[in-house]
Amino acid sequence: MTLNELGEFGFIGRIATSAGSGGGVVLGIGDDAAAVIPTPGLQTLVTADMLVEGVHFDLAFTPPFELGRKSLAVNLSDIAAMGGIPRFALLSLAIPPGLSLEILDPFIAGFTSRAKEHGVTLIGGDTCSSRSGFVISVTLMGEQEPERIVRRSGAGGGDLLYVTGFVGDSALGLALLRQGERVGAAITRHLDPIPRTAAGVALAAKGMATAMIDVSDGTLADLGHLLKLSGCGARLFLDRLPLSPEYLWRVPELKDDFFSRALSGGEDYELLFTAPAEREEEIAALAASLNLPMTVIGEISRAPGLIIISPDGSSHIPASRGFDHFAR
Amino acid sequence: MTLNELGEFGFIGRIATSAGSGGGVVLGIGDDAAAVIPTPGLQTLVTADMLVEGVHFDLAFTPPFELGRKSLAVNLSDIAAMGGIPRFALLSLAIPPGLSLEILDPFIAGFTSRAKEHGVTLIGGDTCSSRSGFVISVTLMGEQEPERIVRRSGAGGGDLLYVTGFVGDSALGLALLRQGERVGAAITRHLDPIPRTAAGVALAAKGMATAMIDVSDGTLADLGHLLKLSGCGARLFLDRLPLSPEYLWRVPELKDDFFSRALSGGEDYELLFTAPAEREEEIAALAASLNLPMTVIGEISRAPGLIIISPDGSSHIPASRGFDHFAR
């Protein structure tokens, strides 16, 4: 069956069938708007991200199931970076005429599989035709107690700077995909990033993180956002950046600077956060319990400015920091 | 200044400056997610709509200020159709390289002007580049008391069928725009539709409407959605359709059926609702107080099926009902 034969409302019905049903949903897909019950006493967190064909993904090497998972994952990562518990998603799609149900069905299956893993219910959205590329727009709502929500602005002088997992793998994976490779750990990290929901919620619940952001634009760029809003500076130690075995093995054969992907690559969807030095042991215990590395990569300074310390002890101030959608 | 020179974060900063600040916003634009305080006891309503260049609008004859207003209006209309009070919006934009700030600045100004008129605060979204057309994705959150929310599914046999305002003007306006005209009441209705927020809230607050939907796909199509979810049928009287002076004057010179735009045109963003016959006087009083016509155009029948009664008294069952994004 083609999308033409199925029709707009047939396709919406197919999505609604796989949307699942979670607590708090009064009205899901099928009315003018969805209706949900906010948990008393909690604040509502909400974030939106767009993924555009030819900008964020290339269907030539992006399997649709993973694309569906990633479309939600990038939003789950934003809610995690606030320490929030994700709850309800809306999915809007602009679909070019040539895109078949053989792509759309696994895309929806991927989206809903990621949703189920994080307790998220798909409650609405929009579908329409596109004269150009495939465009995906996702809105995700979450919740948290007011005093537990972690902002970008709370870092203080003397705090340690942490990052979860590995950085740079997503950019490495993209480079390998563009070279024609199709399998490997870094490629999986690029196509199907893992949102750090459990880590974000735990860091918030225990009041460990003073400031937090997810690494979407690149470690330096996102650190820059956090420092700007916190009114602080930082020293970042290159030799402490958590690099995966594949990064250590494959990056030297690529021709650019060894650290560039870890610093500016983006799309790792790890959590970059700050915490007082006295919480170091607690954070180590949390990292062990979640089986997720949380590595100290630097320290926050009261004075503004970001200084990068190289493995040889020399220091420099970085010029460009990361991805800007409108830069030339 | 160009968008390239301003950069992604400069542009976001410019949007944030004009976003306004409303009650209930803890964190607006600038963190990983926005945080808002739900009003205790109310349910949260949420809807999302996409507007795609070349599908929903043509920049050749769509002024960007009006496009900004319409991008929010189509979502305001969805919240109004639930009887909800609109509160918080998220705006995501995929921007092609050629789109200048001379278009984007009035677009944002239009969006925020419509937001202020309806008490809505812009709290987040996303901006990215597009390889093809301009794509606008808006999410709107609203609120209402659980027992006041009006669904599509509540119509009952014997209810009267109402529509607010005029139908068919938006489709007429689009036809006139495509013919090269640039001014007139129908053109204004197409470019800058008026969401019926006050009417929707009042109909909900006083428990008048048993079912409600907004007219976005066309009167017949949206009536079909309402009837399907209510498990009812209806008789619709063509000679009761509220047609504007411009419709009566201009449509005869166009070559298609006189009623086709009023029945299938779409994008009027009027409210189509049902109410028990005994509320007729109250609804007339509400219409007078809002200075907004609320016209009885038919009646709900217990038996499924939609029957159209022509001015000469003959009846027929309509075949096709309205716009399907994926129909051939």
HADDOCK unambig.tbl for C-alpha pairs under 7 A between the chains (distance, minus, plus):
assign (segid A and resid 3 and name CA) (segid B and resid 326 and name CA) 6.46 0.50 0.50
assign (segid A and resid 4 and name CA) (segid B and resid 326 and name CA) 5.06 0.50 0.50
assign (segid A and resid 4 and name CA) (segid B and resid 327 and name CA) 5.09 0.50 0.50
assign (segid A and resid 4 and name CA) (segid B and resid 328 and name CA) 5.97 0.50 0.50
assign (segid A and resid 7 and name CA) (segid B and resid 324 and name CA) 6.58 0.50 0.50
assign (segid A and resid 7 and name CA) (segid B and resid 326 and name CA) 5.23 0.50 0.50
assign (segid A and resid 7 and name CA) (segid B and resid 327 and name CA) 5.78 0.50 0.50
assign (segid A and resid 8 and name CA) (segid B and resid 324 and name CA) 5.60 0.50 0.50
assign (segid A and resid 8 and name CA) (segid B and resid 325 and name CA) 5.75 0.50 0.50
assign (segid A and resid 8 and name CA) (segid B and resid 326 and name CA) 5.45 0.50 0.50
assign (segid A and resid 31 and name CA) (segid B and resid 151 and name CA) 6.69 0.50 0.50
assign (segid A and resid 31 and name CA) (segid B and resid 152 and name CA) 6.19 0.50 0.50
assign (segid A and resid 32 and name CA) (segid B and resid 78 and name CA) 5.02 0.50 0.50
assign (segid A and resid 32 and name CA) (segid B and resid 79 and name CA) 6.98 0.50 0.50
assign (segid A and resid 32 and name CA) (segid B and resid 81 and name CA) 6.46 0.50 0.50
assign (segid A and resid 32 and name CA) (segid B and resid 82 and name CA) 6.64 0.50 0.50
assign (segid A and resid 32 and name CA) (segid B and resid 213 and name CA) 6.45 0.50 0.50
assign (segid A and resid 33 and name CA) (segid B and resid 45 and name CA) 6.00 0.50 0.50
assign (segid A and resid 33 and name CA) (segid B and resid 46 and name CA) 5.34 0.50 0.50
assign (segid A and resid 33 and name CA) (segid B and resid 47 and name CA) 4.67 0.50 0.50
assign (segid A and resid 33 and name CA) (segid B and resid 78 and name CA) 6.11 0.50 0.50
assign (segid A and resid 33 and name CA) (segid B and resid 79 and name CA) 6.29 0.50 0.50
assign (segid A and resid 33 and name CA) (segid B and resid 82 and name CA) 6.89 0.50 0.50
assign (segid A and resid 34 and name CA) (segid B and resid 45 and name CA) 5.44 0.50 0.50
assign (segid A and resid 34 and name CA) (segid B and resid 46 and name CA) 5.27 0.50 0.50
assign (segid A and resid 34 and name CA) (segid B and resid 47 and name CA) 6.38 0.50 0.50
assign (segid A and resid 35 and name CA) (segid B and resid 43 and name CA) 6.32 0.50 0.50
assign (segid A and resid 35 and name CA) (segid B and resid 44 and name CA) 5.52 0.50 0.50
assign (segid A and resid 35 and name CA) (segid B and resid 45 and name CA) 4.47 0.50 0.50
assign (segid A and resid 35 and name CA) (segid B and resid 46 and name CA) 6.54 0.50 0.50
assign (segid A and resid 36 and name CA) (segid B and resid 43 and name CA) 5.70 0.50 0.50
assign (segid A and resid 36 and name CA) (segid B and resid 44 and name CA) 5.24 0.50 0.50
assign (segid A and resid 36 and name CA) (segid B and resid 45 and name CA) 6.53 0.50 0.50
assign (segid A and resid 37 and name CA) (segid B and resid 43 and name CA) 4.99 0.50 0.50
assign (segid A and resid 37 and name CA) (segid B and resid 44 and name CA) 6.23 0.50 0.50
assign (segid A and resid 38 and name CA) (segid B and resid 38 and name CA) 6.93 0.50 0.50
assign (segid A and resid 38 and name CA) (segid B and resid 43 and name CA) 6.63 0.50 0.50
assign (segid A and resid 38 and name CA) (segid B and resid 44 and name CA) 6.78 0.50 0.50
assign (segid A and resid 40 and name CA) (segid B and resid 40 and name CA) 6.73 0.50 0.50
assign (segid A and resid 43 and name CA) (segid B and resid 35 and name CA) 6.33 0.50 0.50
assign (segid A and resid 43 and name CA) (segid B and resid 36 and name CA) 5.71 0.50 0.50
assign (segid A and resid 43 and name CA) (segid B and resid 37 and name CA) 4.99 0.50 0.50
assign (segid A and resid 43 and name CA) (segid B and resid 38 and name CA) 6.63 0.50 0.50
assign (segid A and resid 44 and name CA) (segid B and resid 35 and name CA) 5.53 0.50 0.50
assign (segid A and resid 44 and name CA) (segid B and resid 36 and name CA) 5.26 0.50 0.50
assign (segid A and resid 44 and name CA) (segid B and resid 37 and name CA) 6.24 0.50 0.50
assign (segid A and resid 44 and name CA) (segid B and resid 38 and name CA) 6.79 0.50 0.50
assign (segid A and resid 45 and name CA) (segid B and resid 33 and name CA) 5.98 0.50 0.50
assign (segid A and resid 45 and name CA) (segid B and resid 34 and name CA) 5.44 0.50 0.50
assign (segid A and resid 45 and name CA) (segid B and resid 35 and name CA) 4.47 0.50 0.50
assign (segid A and resid 45 and name CA) (segid B and resid 36 and name CA) 6.53 0.50 0.50
assign (segid A and resid 46 and name CA) (segid B and resid 33 and name CA) 5.33 0.50 0.50
assign (segid A and resid 46 and name CA) (segid B and resid 34 and name CA) 5.26 0.50 0.50
assign (segid A and resid 46 and name CA) (segid B and resid 35 and name CA) 6.54 0.50 0.50
assign (segid A and resid 47 and name CA) (segid B and resid 33 and name CA) 4.67 0.50 0.50
assign (segid A and resid 47 and name CA) (segid B and resid 34 and name CA) 6.38 0.50 0.50
assign (segid A and resid 47 and name CA) (segid B and resid 124 and name CA) 6.71 0.50 0.50
assign (segid A and resid 47 and name CA) (segid B and resid 125 and name CA) 6.59 0.50 0.50
assign (segid A and resid 48 and name CA) (segid B and resid 125 and name CA) 5.08 0.50 0.50
assign (segid A and resid 48 and name CA) (segid B and resid 126 and name CA) 6.19 0.50 0.50
assign (segid A and resid 49 and name CA) (segid B and resid 125 and name CA) 6.79 0.50 0.50
assign (segid A and resid 49 and name CA) (segid B and resid 126 and name CA) 5.50 0.50 0.50
assign (segid A and resid 50 and name CA) (segid B and resid 92 and name CA) 6.83 0.50 0.50
assign (segid A and resid 50 and name CA) (segid B and resid 126 and name CA) 6.59 0.50 0.50
assign (segid A and resid 52 and name CA) (segid B and resid 130 and name CA) 6.59 0.50 0.50
assign (segid A and resid 54 and name CA) (segid B and resid 131 and name CA) 6.24 0.50 0.50
assign (segid A and resid 55 and name CA) (segid B and resid 129 and name CA) 6.98 0.50 0.50
assign (segid A and resid 55 and name CA) (segid B and resid 130 and name CA) 6.59 0.50 0.50
assign (segid A and resid 55 and name CA) (segid B and resid 131 and name CA) 6.72 0.50 0.50
assign (segid A and resid 78 and name CA) (segid B and resid 32 and name CA) 5.01 0.50 0.50
assign (segid A and resid 78 and name CA) (segid B and resid 33 and name CA) 6.13 0.50 0.50
assign (segid A and resid 79 and name CA) (segid B and resid 32 and name CA) 6.98 0.50 0.50
assign (segid A and resid 79 and name CA) (segid B and resid 33 and name CA) 6.30 0.50 0.50
assign (segid A and resid 81 and name CA) (segid B and resid 32 and name CA) 6.45 0.50 0.50
assign (segid A and resid 82 and name CA) (segid B and resid 32 and name CA) 6.63 0.50 0.50
assign (segid A and resid 82 and name CA) (segid B and resid 33 and name CA) 6.89 0.50 0.50
assign (segid A and resid 92 and name CA) (segid B and resid 50 and name CA) 6.82 0.50 0.50
assign (segid A and resid 124 and name CA) (segid B and resid 47 and name CA) 6.71 0.50 0.50
assign (segid A and resid 125 and name CA) (segid B and resid 47 and name CA) 6.57 0.50 0.50
assign (segid A and resid 125 and name CA) (segid B and resid 48 and name CA) 5.06 0.50 0.50
assign (segid A and resid 125 and name CA) (segid B and resid 49 and name CA) 6.77 0.50 0.50
assign (segid A and resid 126 and name CA) (segid B and resid 48 and name CA) 6.19 0.50 0.50
assign (segid A and resid 126 and name CA) (segid B and resid 49 and name CA) 5.49 0.50 0.50
assign (segid A and resid 126 and name CA) (segid B and resid 50 and name CA) 6.59 0.50 0.50
assign (segid A and resid 128 and name CA) (segid B and resid 325 and name CA) 5.40 0.50 0.50
assign (segid A and resid 129 and name CA) (segid B and resid 55 and name CA) 6.97 0.50 0.50
assign (segid A and resid 129 and name CA) (segid B and resid 325 and name CA) 5.53 0.50 0.50
assign (segid A and resid 129 and name CA) (segid B and resid 326 and name CA) 6.51 0.50 0.50
assign (segid A and resid 130 and name CA) (segid B and resid 52 and name CA) 6.57 0.50 0.50
assign (segid A and resid 130 and name CA) (segid B and resid 55 and name CA) 6.58 0.50 0.50
assign (segid A and resid 131 and name CA) (segid B and resid 54 and name CA) 6.23 0.50 0.50
assign (segid A and resid 131 and name CA) (segid B and resid 55 and name CA) 6.71 0.50 0.50
assign (segid A and resid 132 and name CA) (segid B and resid 132 and name CA) 5.78 0.50 0.50
assign (segid A and resid 132 and name CA) (segid B and resid 133 and name CA) 6.67 0.50 0.50
assign (segid A and resid 133 and name CA) (segid B and resid 132 and name CA) 6.76 0.50 0.50
assign (segid A and resid 137 and name CA) (segid B and resid 137 and name CA) 6.80 0.50 0.50
assign (segid A and resid 151 and name CA) (segid B and resid 31 and name CA) 6.70 0.50 0.50
assign (segid A and resid 152 and name CA) (segid B and resid 31 and name CA) 6.21 0.50 0.50
assign (segid A and resid 213 and name CA) (segid B and resid 32 and name CA) 6.47 0.50 0.50
assign (segid A and resid 324 and name CA) (segid B and resid 7 and name CA) 6.59 0.50 0.50
assign (segid A and resid 324 and name CA) (segid B and resid 8 and name CA) 5.62 0.50 0.50
assign (segid A and resid 325 and name CA) (segid B and resid 8 and name CA) 5.76 0.50 0.50
assign (segid A and resid 325 and name CA) (segid B and resid 128 and name CA) 5.47 0.50 0.50
assign (segid A and resid 325 and name CA) (segid B and resid 129 and name CA) 5.58 0.50 0.50
assign (segid A and resid 326 and name CA) (segid B and resid 3 and name CA) 6.45 0.50 0.50
assign (segid A and resid 326 and name CA) (segid B and resid 4 and name CA) 5.02 0.50 0.50
assign (segid A and resid 326 and name CA) (segid B and resid 7 and name CA) 5.23 0.50 0.50
assign (segid A and resid 326 and name CA) (segid B and resid 8 and name CA) 5.47 0.50 0.50
assign (segid A and resid 326 and name CA) (segid B and resid 129 and name CA) 6.56 0.50 0.50
assign (segid A and resid 327 and name CA) (segid B and resid 4 and name CA) 5.09 0.50 0.50
assign (segid A and resid 327 and name CA) (segid B and resid 7 and name CA) 5.81 0.50 0.50
assign (segid A and resid 328 and name CA) (segid B and resid 4 and name CA) 6.00 0.50 0.50
